[in-house]
């Protein structure tokens, strides 16, 4: 279960917009809004990636897709392990002289 967020998304969105629009330092905007400057810095960075300003990080959509693909790979590996075990079991049933 994900942990509860300390700051609402609306507040962080507003802070990221304020940083982008005003050009003020992140620390000053964070102090004005009463949030931690590192939290706002991460949110600004995420907003820059989602808009396309930064190309060095994954966007929110890409992160969600990567998470889904990793889950799918995990399930496929699990299914492969089950199938390998089942095939070894049935092979042993068909040929009792076969060693594992």
Secondary structure by P-SEA (a helix, b strand, c coil): ccccccccaaaaaaaaaaaaaccccaaaaaaaacccaaaaaaaaaaaaaaaccccccccaaaaaaaaaaaaaaaaaaaaaaaaaaaaaaaaaaacccccc
